[in-house]
Amino acid sequence: MPQLNPSPWFLIMLMTWLTFSLIIQPKLLHFIPSNLPSSTTLTPTTTKTSPWPWPWI
């Protein structure tokens, strides 16, 4: 069966990983997001919860 022969597929896998590691990954690591979180979203807010009024109790 030809799909079990690692000769052509190993080279394709190796070239793909090299492309990702050397070209794509550094570009992604230098990406700076344009929507930085604001300080108001970083502080946790506490909400007061009340128990549910069960009508049959």
mmCIF entry with sequence, helices, sheets and N, C-alpha, C, O atoms, coordinates in Angstrom:
data_MODEL
# 
_entry.id   MODEL 
# 
_entity.id                         1 
_entity.type                       polymer 
_entity.pdbx_number_of_molecules   1 
# 
_entity_poly.entity_id                      1 
_entity_poly.type                           'polypeptide(L)' 
_entity_poly.nstd_linkage                   no 
_entity_poly.nstd_monomer                   no 
_entity_poly.pdbx_seq_one_letter_code       MPQLNPSPWFLIMLMTWLTFSLIIQPKLLHFIPSNLPSSTTLTPTTTKTSPWPWPWI 
_entity_poly.pdbx_seq_one_letter_code_can   MPQLNPSPWFLIMLMTWLTFSLIIQPKLLHFIPSNLPSSTTLTPTTTKTSPWPWPWI 
_entity_poly.pdbx_strand_id                 A 
# 
loop_
_entity_poly_seq.entity_id 
_entity_poly_seq.num 
_entity_poly_seq.mon_id 
_entity_poly_seq.hetero 
1 1  MET n 
1 2  PRO n 
1 3  GLN n 
1 4  LEU n 
1 5  ASN n 
1 6  PRO n 
1 7  SER n 
1 8  PRO n 
1 9  TRP n 
1 10 PHE n 
1 11 LEU n 
1 12 ILE n 
1 13 MET n 
1 14 LEU n 
1 15 MET n 
1 16 THR n 
1 17 TRP n 
1 18 LEU n 
1 19 THR n 
1 20 PHE n 
1 21 SER n 
1 22 LEU n 
1 23 ILE n 
1 24 ILE n 
1 25 GLN n 
1 26 PRO n 
1 27 LYS n 
1 28 LEU n 
1 29 LEU n 
1 30 HIS n 
1 31 PHE n 
1 32 ILE n 
1 33 PRO n 
1 34 SER n 
1 35 ASN n 
1 36 LEU n 
1 37 PRO n 
1 38 SER n 
1 39 SER n 
1 40 THR n 
1 41 THR n 
1 42 LEU n 
1 43 THR n 
1 44 PRO n 
1 45 THR n 
1 46 THR n 
1 47 THR n 
1 48 LYS n 
1 49 THR n 
1 50 SER n 
1 51 PRO n 
1 52 TRP n 
1 53 PRO n 
1 54 TRP n 
1 55 PRO n 
1 56 TRP n 
1 57 ILE n 
# 
_struct_asym.id          A 
_struct_asym.entity_id   1 
# 
loop_
_struct_conf.conf_type_id 
_struct_conf.id 
_struct_conf.pdbx_PDB_helix_id 
_struct_conf.beg_label_comp_id 
_struct_conf.beg_label_asym_id 
_struct_conf.beg_label_seq_id 
_struct_conf.pdbx_beg_PDB_ins_code 
_struct_conf.end_label_comp_id 
_struct_conf.end_label_asym_id 
_struct_conf.end_label_seq_id 
_struct_conf.pdbx_end_PDB_ins_code 
_struct_conf.beg_auth_comp_id 
_struct_conf.beg_auth_asym_id 
_struct_conf.beg_auth_seq_id 
_struct_conf.end_auth_comp_id 
_struct_conf.end_auth_asym_id 
_struct_conf.end_auth_seq_id 
_struct_conf.pdbx_PDB_helix_class 
_struct_conf.details 
_struct_conf.pdbx_PDB_helix_length 
HELX_P HELX_P1 AA1 PRO A 2  ? LEU A 4  ? PRO A 2  LEU A 4  5 ? 3  
HELX_P HELX_P2 AA2 PRO A 6  ? THR A 19 ? PRO A 6  THR A 19 1 ? 14 
HELX_P HELX_P3 AA3 PHE A 20 ? ILE A 24 ? PHE A 20 ILE A 24 3 ? 5  
HELX_P HELX_P4 AA4 GLN A 25 ? LEU A 29 ? GLN A 25 LEU A 29 1 ? 5  
HELX_P HELX_P5 AA5 SER A 39 ? LEU A 42 ? SER A 39 LEU A 42 1 ? 4  
# 
_struct_conf_type.id          HELX_P 
_struct_conf_type.criteria    ? 
_struct_conf_type.reference   ? 
# 
loop_
_atom_site.group_PDB 
_atom_site.id 
_atom_site.type_symbol 
_atom_site.label_atom_id 
_atom_site.label_alt_id 
_atom_site.label_comp_id 
_atom_site.label_asym_id 
_atom_site.label_entity_id 
_atom_site.label_seq_id 
_atom_site.pdbx_PDB_ins_code 
_atom_site.Cartn_x 
_atom_site.Cartn_y 
_atom_site.Cartn_z 
_atom_site.occupancy 
_atom_site.B_iso_or_equiv 
_atom_site.pdbx_formal_charge 
_atom_site.auth_seq_id 
_atom_site.auth_comp_id 
_atom_site.auth_asym_id 
_atom_site.auth_atom_id 
_atom_site.pdbx_PDB_model_num 
ATOM 1   N N  . MET A 1 1  ? 0.833   -1.179 0.000  1.00 0.00 ? 1  MET A N  1 
ATOM 2   C CA . MET A 1 1  ? 0.000   0.000  0.000  1.00 0.00 ? 1  MET A CA 1 
ATOM 3   C C  . MET A 1 1  ? 0.884   1.251  0.000  1.00 0.00 ? 1  MET A C  1 
ATOM 4   O O  . MET A 1 1  ? 1.824   1.341  0.790  1.00 0.00 ? 1  MET A O  1 
ATOM 5   N N  . PRO A 1 2  ? 0.601   2.185  -0.853 1.00 0.00 ? 2  PRO A N  1 
ATOM 6   C CA . PRO A 1 2  ? 1.492   3.348  -0.960 1.00 0.00 ? 2  PRO A CA 1 
ATOM 7   C C  . PRO A 1 2  ? 1.394   4.306  0.228  1.00 0.00 ? 2  PRO A C  1 
ATOM 8   O O  . PRO A 1 2  ? 2.361   5.011  0.515  1.00 0.00 ? 2  PRO A O  1 
ATOM 9   N N  . GLN A 1 3  ? 0.256   4.353  0.927  1.00 0.00 ? 3  GLN A N  1 
ATOM 10  C CA . GLN A 1 3  ? 0.151   5.290  2.043  1.00 0.00 ? 3  GLN A CA 1 
ATOM 11  C C  . GLN A 1 3  ? 0.995   4.864  3.239  1.00 0.00 ? 3  GLN A C  1 
ATOM 12  O O  . GLN A 1 3  ? 1.222   5.671  4.141  1.00 0.00 ? 3  GLN A O  1 
ATOM 13  N N  . LEU A 1 4  ? 1.460   3.632  3.271  1.00 0.00 ? 4  LEU A N  1 
ATOM 14  C CA . LEU A 1 4  ? 2.312   3.185  4.354  1.00 0.00 ? 4  LEU A CA 1 
ATOM 15  C C  . LEU A 1 4  ? 3.790   3.438  4.102  1.00 0.00 ? 4  LEU A C  1 
ATOM 16  O O  . LEU A 1 4  ? 4.618   3.251  4.993  1.00 0.00 ? 4  LEU A O  1 
ATOM 17  N N  . ASN A 1 5  ? 4.112   3.854  2.913  1.00 0.00 ? 5  ASN A N  1 
ATOM 18  C CA . ASN A 1 5  ? 5.489   4.173  2.586  1.00 0.00 ? 5  ASN A CA 1 
ATOM 19  C C  . ASN A 1 5  ? 5.810   5.562  3.148  1.00 0.00 ? 5  ASN A C  1 
ATOM 20  O O  . ASN A 1 5  ? 5.225   6.542  2.686  1.00 0.00 ? 5  ASN A O  1 
ATOM 21  N N  . PRO A 1 6  ? 6.716   5.687  4.126  1.00 0.00 ? 6  PRO A N  1 
ATOM 22  C CA . PRO A 1 6  ? 6.965   6.987  4.745  1.00 0.00 ? 6  PRO A CA 1 
ATOM 23  C C  . PRO A 1 6  ? 7.840   7.928  3.912  1.00 0.00 ? 6  PRO A C  1 
ATOM 24  O O  . PRO A 1 6  ? 8.021   9.091  4.275  1.00 0.00 ? 6  PRO A O  1 
ATOM 25  N N  . SER A 1 7  ? 8.370   7.438  2.822  1.00 0.00 ? 7  SER A N  1 
ATOM 26  C CA . SER A 1 7  ? 9.320   8.241  2.070  1.00 0.00 ? 7  SER A CA 1 
ATOM 27  C C  . SER A 1 7  ? 8.737   9.571  1.574  1.00 0.00 ? 7  SER A C  1 
ATOM 28  O O  . SER A 1 7  ? 9.318   10.610 1.889  1.00 0.00 ? 7  SER A O  1 
ATOM 29  N N  . PRO A 1 8  ? 7.642   9.611  0.829  1.00 0.00 ? 8  PRO A N  1 
ATOM 30  C CA . PRO A 1 8  ? 7.176   10.938 0.367  1.00 0.00 ? 8  PRO A CA 1 
ATOM 31  C C  . PRO A 1 8  ? 6.487   11.739 1.476  1.00 0.00 ? 8  PRO A C  1 
ATOM 32  O O  . PRO A 1 8  ? 6.569   12.967 1.488  1.00 0.00 ? 8  PRO A O  1 
ATOM 33  N N  . TRP A 1 9  ? 5.813   11.062 2.402  1.00 0.00 ? 9  TRP A N  1 
ATOM 34  C CA . TRP A 1 9  ? 5.024   11.774 3.401  1.00 0.00 ? 9  TRP A CA 1 
ATOM 35  C C  . TRP A 1 9  ? 5.885   12.371 4.499  1.00 0.00 ? 9  TRP A C  1 
ATOM 36  O O  . TRP A 1 9  ? 5.527   13.394 5.082  1.00 0.00 ? 9  TRP A O  1 
ATOM 37  N N  . PHE A 1 10 ? 7.007   11.746 4.782  1.00 0.00 ? 10 PHE A N  1 
ATOM 38  C CA . PHE A 1 10 ? 7.887   12.307 5.802  1.00 0.00 ? 10 PHE A CA 1 
ATOM 39  C C  . PHE A 1 10 ? 8.472   13.632 5.342  1.00 0.00 ? 10 PHE A C  1 
ATOM 40  O O  . PHE A 1 10 ? 8.590   14.559 6.143  1.00 0.00 ? 10 PHE A O  1 
ATOM 41  N N  . LEU A 1 11 ? 8.834   13.741 4.097  1.00 0.00 ? 11 LEU A N  1 
ATOM 42  C CA . LEU A 1 11 ? 9.375   14.991 3.566  1.00 0.00 ? 11 LEU A CA 1 
ATOM 43  C C  . LEU A 1 11 ? 8.309   16.091 3.576  1.00 0.00 ? 11 LEU A C  1 
ATOM 44  O O  . LEU A 1 11 ? 8.604   17.245 3.888  1.00 0.00 ? 11 LEU A O  1 
ATOM 45  N N  . ILE A 1 12 ? 7.093   15.734 3.239  1.00 0.00 ? 12 ILE A N  1 
ATOM 46  C CA . ILE A 1 12 ? 6.005   16.719 3.263  1.00 0.00 ? 12 ILE A CA 1 
ATOM 47  C C  . ILE A 1 12 ? 5.758   17.188 4.695  1.00 0.00 ? 12 ILE A C  1 
ATOM 48  O O  . ILE A 1 12 ? 5.590   18.383 4.935  1.00 0.00 ? 12 ILE A O  1 
ATOM 49  N N  . MET A 1 13 ? 5.735   16.263 5.635  1.00 0.00 ? 13 MET A N  1 
ATOM 50  C CA . MET A 1 13 ? 5.535   16.640 7.030  1.00 0.00 ? 13 MET A CA 1 
ATOM 51  C C  . MET A 1 13 ? 6.683   17.508 7.538  1.00 0.00 ? 13 MET A C  1 
ATOM 52  O O  . MET A 1 13 ? 6.453   18.490 8.243  1.00 0.00 ? 13 MET A O  1 
ATOM 53  N N  . LEU A 1 14 ? 7.896   17.157 7.188  1.00 0.00 ? 14 LEU A N  1 
ATOM 54  C CA . LEU A 1 14 ? 9.054   17.918 7.624  1.00 0.00 ? 14 LEU A CA 1 
ATOM 55  C C  . LEU A 1 14 ? 9.039   19.337 7.050  1.00 0.00 ? 14 LEU A C  1 
ATOM 56  O O  . LEU A 1 14 ? 9.339   20.294 7.764  1.00 0.00 ? 14 LEU A O  1 
ATOM 57  N N  . MET A 1 15 ? 8.703   19.477 5.805  1.00 0.00 ? 15 MET A N  1 
ATOM 58  C CA . MET A 1 15 ? 8.639   20.806 5.174  1.00 0.00 ? 15 MET A CA 1 
ATOM 59  C C  . MET A 1 15 ? 7.503   21.641 5.769  1.00 0.00 ? 15 MET A C  1 
ATOM 60  O O  . MET A 1 15 ? 7.632   22.856 5.917  1.00 0.00 ? 15 MET A O  1 
ATOM 61  N N  . THR A 1 16 ? 6.404   20.991 6.105  1.00 0.00 ? 16 THR A N  1 
ATOM 62  C CA . THR A 1 16 ? 5.290   21.711 6.712  1.00 0.00 ? 16 THR A CA 1 
ATOM 63  C C  . THR A 1 16 ? 5.663   22.234 8.085  1.00 0.00 ? 16 THR A C  1 
ATOM 64  O O  . THR A 1 16 ? 5.363   23.383 8.408  1.00 0.00 ? 16 THR A O  1 
ATOM 65  N N  . TRP A 1 17 ? 6.310   21.414 8.896  1.00 0.00 ? 17 TRP A N  1 
ATOM 66  C CA . TRP A 1 17 ? 6.707   21.862 10.233 1.00 0.00 ? 17 TRP A CA 1 
ATOM 67  C C  . TRP A 1 17 ? 7.790   22.929 10.169 1.00 0.00 ? 17 TRP A C  1 
ATOM 68  O O  . TRP A 1 17 ? 7.794   23.856 10.979 1.00 0.00 ? 17 TRP A O  1 
ATOM 69  N N  . LEU A 1 18 ? 8.686   22.813 9.237  1.00 0.00 ? 18 LEU A N  1 
ATOM 70  C CA . LEU A 1 18 ? 9.710   23.847 9.100  1.00 0.00 ? 18 LEU A CA 1 
ATOM 71  C C  . LEU A 1 18 ? 9.091   25.169 8.660  1.00 0.00 ? 18 LEU A C  1 
ATOM 72  O O  . LEU A 1 18 ? 9.480   26.233 9.143  1.00 0.00 ? 18 LEU A O  1 
ATOM 73  N N  . THR A 1 19 ? 8.136   25.102 7.749  1.00 0.00 ? 19 THR A N  1 
ATOM 74  C CA . THR A 1 19 ? 7.453   26.315 7.315  1.00 0.00 ? 19 THR A CA 1 
ATOM 75  C C  . THR A 1 19 ? 6.712   26.958 8.480  1.00 0.00 ? 19 THR A C  1 
ATOM 76  O O  . THR A 1 19 ? 6.773   28.172 8.674  1.00 0.00 ? 19 THR A O  1 
ATOM 77  N N  . PHE A 1 20 ? 6.027   26.148 9.237  1.00 0.00 ? 20 PHE A N  1 
ATOM 78  C CA . PHE A 1 20 ? 5.298   26.690 10.385 1.00 0.00 ? 20 PHE A CA 1 
ATOM 79  C C  . PHE A 1 20 ? 6.253   27.268 11.425 1.00 0.00 ? 20 PHE A C  1 
ATOM 80  O O  . PHE A 1 20 ? 6.027   28.367 11.931 1.00 0.00 ? 20 PHE A O  1 
ATOM 81  N N  . SER A 1 21 ? 7.304   26.547 11.741 1.00 0.00 ? 21 SER A N  1 
ATOM 82  C CA . SER A 1 21 ? 8.204   26.969 12.810 1.00 0.00 ? 21 SER A CA 1 
ATOM 83  C C  . SER A 1 21 ? 9.050   28.180 12.436 1.00 0.00 ? 21 SER A C  1 
ATOM 84  O O  . SER A 1 21 ? 9.334   29.021 13.289 1.00 0.00 ? 21 SER A O  1 
ATOM 85  N N  . LEU A 1 22 ? 9.443   28.277 11.210 1.00 0.00 ? 22 LEU A N  1 
ATOM 86  C CA . LEU A 1 22 ? 10.371  29.335 10.827 1.00 0.00 ? 22 LEU A CA 1 
ATOM 87  C C  . LEU A 1 22 ? 9.698   30.564 10.226 1.00 0.00 ? 22 LEU A C  1 
ATOM 88  O O  . LEU A 1 22 ? 10.262  31.657 10.281 1.00 0.00 ? 22 LEU A O  1 
ATOM 89  N N  . ILE A 1 23 ? 8.525   30.413 9.663  1.00 0.00 ? 23 ILE A N  1 
ATOM 90  C CA . ILE A 1 23 ? 7.887   31.539 8.970  1.00 0.00 ? 23 ILE A CA 1 
ATOM 91  C C  . ILE A 1 23 ? 6.611   31.989 9.673  1.00 0.00 ? 23 ILE A C  1 
ATOM 92  O O  . ILE A 1 23 ? 6.471   33.166 10.007 1.00 0.00 ? 23 ILE A O  1 
ATOM 93  N N  . ILE A 1 24 ? 5.691   31.073 9.899  1.00 0.00 ? 24 ILE A N  1 
ATOM 94  C CA . ILE A 1 24 ? 4.375   31.459 10.398 1.00 0.00 ? 24 ILE A CA 1 
ATOM 95  C C  . ILE A 1 24 ? 4.402   31.756 11.886 1.00 0.00 ? 24 ILE A C  1 
ATOM 96  O O  . ILE A 1 24 ? 3.810   32.744 12.320 1.00 0.00 ? 24 ILE A O  1 
ATOM 97  N N  . GLN A 1 25 ? 5.060   30.942 12.669 1.00 0.00 ? 25 GLN A N  1 
ATOM 98  C CA . GLN A 1 25 ? 5.051   31.119 14.119 1.00 0.00 ? 25 GLN A CA 1 
ATOM 99  C C  . GLN A 1 25 ? 5.669   32.449 14.559 1.00 0.00 ? 25 GLN A C  1 
ATOM 100 O O  . GLN A 1 25 ? 5.075   33.103 15.417 1.00 0.00 ? 25 GLN A O  1 
ATOM 101 N N  . PRO A 1 26 ? 6.809   32.895 14.040 1.00 0.00 ? 26 PRO A N  1 
ATOM 102 C CA . PRO A 1 26 ? 7.317   34.214 14.462 1.00 0.00 ? 26 PRO A CA 1 
ATOM 103 C C  . PRO A 1 26 ? 6.380   35.354 14.100 1.00 0.00 ? 26 PRO A C  1 
ATOM 104 O O  . PRO A 1 26 ? 6.288   36.336 14.837 1.00 0.00 ? 26 PRO A O  1 
ATOM 105 N N  . LYS A 1 27 ? 5.689   35.239 12.985 1.00 0.00 ? 27 LYS A N  1 
ATOM 106 C CA . LYS A 1 27 ? 4.739   36.288 12.612 1.00 0.00 ? 27 LYS A CA 1 
ATOM 107 C C  . LYS A 1 27 ? 3.569   36.331 13.587 1.00 0.00 ? 27 LYS A C  1 
ATOM 108 O O  . LYS A 1 27 ? 3.075   37.407 13.925 1.00 0.00 ? 27 LYS A O  1 
ATOM 109 N N  . LEU A 1 28 ? 3.129   35.162 14.038 1.00 0.00 ? 28 LEU A N  1 
ATOM 110 C CA . LEU A 1 28 ? 2.024   35.137 14.992 1.00 0.00 ? 28 LEU A CA 1 
ATOM 111 C C  . LEU A 1 28 ? 2.455   35.628 16.367 1.00 0.00 ? 28 LEU A C  1 
ATOM 112 O O  . LEU A 1 28 ? 1.662   36.241 17.083 1.00 0.00 ? 28 LEU A O  1 
ATOM 113 N N  . LEU A 1 29 ? 3.691   35.368 16.738 1.00 0.00 ? 29 LEU A N  1 
ATOM 114 C CA . LEU A 1 29 ? 4.158   35.790 18.051 1.00 0.00 ? 29 LEU A CA 1 
ATOM 115 C C  . LEU A 1 29 ? 4.363   37.296 18.125 1.00 0.00 ? 29 LEU A C  1 
ATOM 116 O O  . LEU A 1 29 ? 4.305   37.863 19.216 1.00 0.00 ? 29 LEU A O  1 
ATOM 117 N N  . HIS A 1 30 ? 4.599   37.953 17.009 1.00 0.00 ? 30 HIS A N  1 
ATOM 118 C CA . HIS A 1 30 ? 4.785   39.401 16.992 1.00 0.00 ? 30 HIS A CA 1 
ATOM 119 C C  . HIS A 1 30 ? 3.473   40.153 16.822 1.00 0.00 ? 30 HIS A C  1 
ATOM 120 O O  . HIS A 1 30 ? 3.465   41.383 16.779 1.00 0.00 ? 30 HIS A O  1 
ATOM 121 N N  . PHE A 1 31 ? 2.385   39.438 16.727 1.00 0.00 ? 31 PHE A N  1 
ATOM 122 C CA . PHE A 1 31 ? 1.091   40.072 16.553 1.00 0.00 ? 31 PHE A CA 1 
ATOM 123 C C  . PHE A 1 31 ? 0.672   40.765 17.841 1.00 0.00 ? 31 PHE A C  1 
ATOM 124 O O  . PHE A 1 31 ? 0.704   40.164 18.915 1.00 0.00 ? 31 PHE A O  1 
ATOM 125 N N  . ILE A 1 32 ? 0.280   42.026 17.734 1.00 0.00 ? 32 ILE A N  1 
ATOM 126 C CA . ILE A 1 32 ? -0.192  42.791 18.877 1.00 0.00 ? 32 ILE A CA 1 
ATOM 127 C C  . ILE A 1 32 ? -1.691  43.002 18.680 1.00 0.00 ? 32 ILE A C  1 
ATOM 128 O O  . ILE A 1 32 ? -2.102  43.580 17.673 1.00 0.00 ? 32 ILE A O  1 
ATOM 129 N N  . PRO A 1 33 ? -2.497  42.552 19.604 1.00 0.00 ? 33 PRO A N  1 
ATOM 130 C CA . PRO A 1 33 ? -3.937  42.718 19.420 1.00 0.00 ? 33 PRO A CA 1 
ATOM 131 C C  . PRO A 1 33 ? -4.339  44.188 19.494 1.00 0.00 ? 33 PRO A C  1 
ATOM 132 O O  . PRO A 1 33 ? -3.777  44.950 20.280 1.00 0.00 ? 33 PRO A O  1 
ATOM 133 N N  . SER A 1 34 ? -5.289  44.575 18.696 1.00 0.00 ? 34 SER A N  1 
ATOM 134 C CA . SER A 1 34 ? -5.719  45.967 18.663 1.00 0.00 ? 34 SER A CA 1 
ATOM 135 C C  . SER A 1 34 ? -6.740  46.274 19.747 1.00 0.00 ? 34 SER A C  1 
ATOM 136 O O  . SER A 1 34 ? -6.911  47.436 20.114 1.00 0.00 ? 34 SER A O  1 
ATOM 137 N N  . ASN A 1 35 ? -7.420  45.265 20.264 1.00 0.00 ? 35 ASN A N  1 
ATOM 138 C CA . ASN A 1 35 ? -8.401  45.454 21.332 1.00 0.00 ? 35 ASN A CA 1 
ATOM 139 C C  . ASN A 1 35 ? -7.834  44.947 22.644 1.00 0.00 ? 35 ASN A C  1 
ATOM 140 O O  . ASN A 1 35 ? -8.104  43.817 23.050 1.00 0.00 ? 35 ASN A O  1 
ATOM 141 N N  . LEU A 1 36 ? -7.064  45.767 23.291 1.00 0.00 ? 36 LEU A N  1 
ATOM 142 C CA . LEU A 1 36 ? -6.513  45.375 24.580 1.00 0.00 ? 36 LEU A CA 1 
ATOM 143 C C  . LEU A 1 36 ? -7.598  45.499 25.641 1.00 0.00 ? 36 LEU A C  1 
ATOM 144 O O  . LEU A 1 36 ? -8.436  46.395 25.551 1.00 0.00 ? 36 LEU A O  1 
ATOM 145 N N  . PRO A 1 37 ? -7.605  44.632 26.635 1.00 0.00 ? 37 PRO A N  1 
ATOM 146 C CA . PRO A 1 37 ? -8.641  44.726 27.663 1.00 0.00 ? 37 PRO A CA 1 
ATOM 147 C C  . PRO A 1 37 ? -8.487  45.994 28.493 1.00 0.00 ? 37 PRO A C  1 
ATOM 148 O O  . PRO A 1 37 ? -7.377  46.386 28.852 1.00 0.00 ? 37 PRO A O  1 
ATOM 149 N N  . SER A 1 38 ? -9.575  46.605 28.782 1.00 0.00 ? 38 SER A N  1 
ATOM 150 C CA . SER A 1 38 ? -9.526  47.820 29.588 1.00 0.00 ? 38 SER A CA 1 
ATOM 151 C C  . SER A 1 38 ? -9.440  47.461 31.068 1.00 0.00 ? 38 SER A C  1 
ATOM 152 O O  . SER A 1 38 ? -9.655  46.312 31.455 1.00 0.00 ? 38 SER A O  1 
ATOM 153 N N  . SER A 1 39 ? -9.128  48.447 31.876 1.00 0.00 ? 39 SER A N  1 
ATOM 154 C CA . SER A 1 39 ? -8.968  48.178 33.307 1.00 0.00 ? 39 SER A CA 1 
ATOM 155 C C  . SER A 1 39 ? -10.309 47.913 33.981 1.00 0.00 ? 39 SER A C  1 
ATOM 156 O O  . SER A 1 39 ? -10.346 47.282 35.038 1.00 0.00 ? 39 SER A O  1 
ATOM 157 N N  . THR A 1 40 ? -11.416 48.381 33.394 1.00 0.00 ? 40 THR A N  1 
ATOM 158 C CA . THR A 1 40 ? -12.714 48.140 34.018 1.00 0.00 ? 40 THR A CA 1 
ATOM 159 C C  . THR A 1 40 ? -13.145 46.693 33.856 1.00 0.00 ? 40 THR A C  1 
ATOM 160 O O  . THR A 1 40 ? -13.875 46.174 34.701 1.00 0.00 ? 40 THR A O  1 
ATOM 161 N N  . THR A 1 41 ? -12.718 46.038 32.806 1.00 0.00 ? 41 THR A N  1 
ATOM 162 C CA . THR A 1 41 ? -13.092 44.639 32.635 1.00 0.00 ? 41 THR A CA 1 
ATOM 163 C C  . THR A 1 41 ? -12.199 43.713 33.441 1.00 0.00 ? 41 THR A C  1 
ATOM 164 O O  . THR A 1 41 ? -12.529 42.540 33.619 1.00 0.00 ? 41 THR A O  1 
ATOM 165 N N  . LEU A 1 42 ? -11.072 44.218 33.930 1.00 0.00 ? 42 LEU A N  1 
ATOM 166 C CA . LEU A 1 42 ? -10.167 43.370 34.690 1.00 0.00 ? 42 LEU A CA 1 
ATOM 167 C C  . LEU A 1 42 ? -10.567 43.256 36.153 1.00 0.00 ? 42 LEU A C  1 
ATOM 168 O O  . LEU A 1 42 ? -10.213 42.277 36.810 1.00 0.00 ? 42 LEU A O  1 
ATOM 169 N N  . THR A 1 43 ? -11.292 44.230 36.673 1.00 0.00 ? 43 THR A N  1 
ATOM 170 C CA . THR A 1 43 ? -11.693 44.158 38.083 1.00 0.00 ? 43 THR A CA 1 
ATOM 171 C C  . THR A 1 43 ? -12.948 43.304 38.202 1.00 0.00 ? 43 THR A C  1 
ATOM 172 O O  . THR A 1 43 ? -13.915 43.512 37.468 1.00 0.00 ? 43 THR A O  1 
ATOM 173 N N  . PRO A 1 44 ? -12.937 42.362 39.106 1.00 0.00 ? 44 PRO A N  1 
ATOM 174 C CA . PRO A 1 44 ? -14.126 41.508 39.251 1.00 0.00 ? 44 PRO A CA 1 
ATOM 175 C C  . PRO A 1 44 ? -15.262 42.277 39.924 1.00 0.00 ? 44 PRO A C  1 
ATOM 176 O O  . PRO A 1 44 ? -15.038 43.068 40.840 1.00 0.00 ? 44 PRO A O  1 
ATOM 177 N N  . THR A 1 45 ? -16.445 42.037 39.465 1.00 0.00 ? 45 THR A N  1 
ATOM 178 C CA . THR A 1 45 ? -17.617 42.672 40.064 1.00 0.00 ? 45 THR A CA 1 
ATOM 179 C C  . THR A 1 45 ? -18.383 41.627 40.855 1.00 0.00 ? 45 THR A C  1 
ATOM 180 O O  . THR A 1 45 ? -18.546 40.488 40.415 1.00 0.00 ? 45 THR A O  1 
ATOM 181 N N  . THR A 1 46 ? -18.845 42.027 42.015 1.00 0.00 ? 46 THR A N  1 
ATOM 182 C CA . THR A 1 46 ? -19.632 41.117 42.840 1.00 0.00 ? 46 THR A CA 1 
ATOM 183 C C  . THR A 1 46 ? -21.095 41.510 42.720 1.00 0.00 ? 46 THR A C  1 
ATOM 184 O O  . THR A 1 46 ? -21.448 42.687 42.795 1.00 0.00 ? 46 THR A O  1 
ATOM 185 N N  . THR A 1 47 ? -21.914 40.533 42.538 1.00 0.00 ? 47 THR A N  1 
ATOM 186 C CA . THR A 1 47 ? -23.341 40.783 42.433 1.00 0.00 ? 47 THR A CA 1 
ATOM 187 C C  . THR A 1 47 ? -24.036 40.146 43.630 1.00 0.00 ? 47 THR A C  1 
ATOM 188 O O  . THR A 1 47 ? -23.661 39.067 44.089 1.00 0.00 ? 47 THR A O  1 
ATOM 189 N N  . LYS A 1 48 ? -25.040 40.830 44.113 1.00 0.00 ? 48 LYS A N  1 
ATOM 190 C CA . LYS A 1 48 ? -25.790 40.311 45.250 1.00 0.00 ? 48 LYS A CA 1 
ATOM 191 C C  . LYS A 1 48 ? -26.877 39.387 44.713 1.00 0.00 ? 48 LYS A C  1 
ATOM 192 O O  . LYS A 1 48 ? -27.704 39.783 43.891 1.00 0.00 ? 48 LYS A O  1 
ATOM 193 N N  . THR A 1 49 ? -26.855 38.180 45.183 1.00 0.00 ? 49 THR A N  1 
ATOM 194 C CA . THR A 1 49 ? -27.844 37.210 44.737 1.00 0.00 ? 49 THR A CA 1 
ATOM 195 C C  . THR A 1 49 ? -28.869 36.995 45.838 1.00 0.00 ? 49 THR A C  1 
ATOM 196 O O  . THR A 1 49 ? -28.549 37.064 47.025 1.00 0.00 ? 49 THR A O  1 
ATOM 197 N N  . SER A 1 50 ? -30.083 36.738 45.437 1.00 0.00 ? 50 SER A N  1 
ATOM 198 C CA . SER A 1 50 ? -31.138 36.448 46.397 1.00 0.00 ? 50 SER A CA 1 
ATOM 199 C C  . SER A 1 50 ? -31.666 35.049 46.117 1.00 0.00 ? 50 SER A C  1 
ATOM 200 O O  . SER A 1 50 ? -31.632 34.596 44.972 1.00 0.00 ? 50 SER A O  1 
ATOM 201 N N  . PRO A 1 51 ? -32.149 34.365 47.129 1.00 0.00 ? 51 PRO A N  1 
ATOM 202 C CA . PRO A 1 51 ? -32.652 33.006 46.904 1.00 0.00 ? 51 PRO A CA 1 
ATOM 203 C C  . PRO A 1 51 ? -33.920 33.025 46.058 1.00 0.00 ? 51 PRO A C  1 
ATOM 204 O O  . PRO A 1 51 ? -34.675 33.996 46.038 1.00 0.00 ? 51 PRO A O  1 
ATOM 205 N N  . TRP A 1 52 ? -34.112 31.949 45.385 1.00 0.00 ? 52 TRP A N  1 
ATOM 206 C CA . TRP A 1 52 ? -35.280 31.828 44.525 1.00 0.00 ? 52 TRP A CA 1 
ATOM 207 C C  . TRP A 1 52 ? -36.536 31.616 45.387 1.00 0.00 ? 52 TRP A C  1 
ATOM 208 O O  . TRP A 1 52 ? -36.542 30.737 46.248 1.00 0.00 ? 52 TRP A O  1 
ATOM 209 N N  . PRO A 1 53 ? -37.606 32.414 45.166 1.00 0.00 ? 53 PRO A N  1 
ATOM 210 C CA . PRO A 1 53 ? -38.819 32.228 45.961 1.00 0.00 ? 53 PRO A CA 1 
ATOM 211 C C  . PRO A 1 53 ? -39.674 31.082 45.408 1.00 0.00 ? 53 PRO A C  1 
ATOM 212 O O  . PRO A 1 53 ? -40.422 31.261 44.446 1.00 0.00 ? 53 PRO A O  1 
ATOM 213 N N  . TRP A 1 54 ? -39.553 29.931 46.016 1.00 0.00 ? 54 TRP A N  1 
ATOM 214 C CA . TRP A 1 54 ? -40.329 28.779 45.537 1.00 0.00 ? 54 TRP A CA 1 
ATOM 215 C C  . TRP A 1 54 ? -41.777 28.932 45.991 1.00 0.00 ? 54 TRP A C  1 
ATOM 216 O O  . TRP A 1 54 ? -42.036 29.133 47.177 1.00 0.00 ? 54 TRP A O  1 
ATOM 217 N N  . PRO A 1 55 ? -42.715 28.838 45.063 1.00 0.00 ? 55 PRO A N  1 
ATOM 218 C CA . PRO A 1 55 ? -44.111 29.080 45.448 1.00 0.00 ? 55 PRO A CA 1 
ATOM 219 C C  . PRO A 1 55 ? -44.721 27.947 46.281 1.00 0.00 ? 55 PRO A C  1 
ATOM 220 O O  . PRO A 1 55 ? -45.701 28.194 46.984 1.00 0.00 ? 55 PRO A O  1 
ATOM 221 N N  . TRP A 1 56 ? -44.203 26.743 46.240 1.00 0.00 ? 56 TRP A N  1 
ATOM 222 C CA . TRP A 1 56 ? -44.844 25.626 46.950 1.00 0.00 ? 56 TRP A CA 1 
ATOM 223 C C  . TRP A 1 56 ? -44.260 25.411 48.335 1.00 0.00 ? 56 TRP A C  1 
ATOM 224 O O  . TRP A 1 56 ? -44.690 24.499 49.040 1.00 0.00 ? 56 TRP A O  1 
ATOM 225 N N  . ILE A 1 57 ? -43.302 26.217 48.744 1.00 0.00 ? 57 ILE A N  1 
ATOM 226 C CA . ILE A 1 57 ? -42.734 26.056 50.089 1.00 0.00 ? 57 ILE A CA 1 
ATOM 227 C C  . ILE A 1 57 ? -43.432 26.993 51.047 1.00 0.00 ? 57 ILE A C  1 
ATOM 228 O O  . ILE A 1 57 ? -43.106 27.018 52.233 1.00 0.00 ? 57 ILE A O  1 
# 
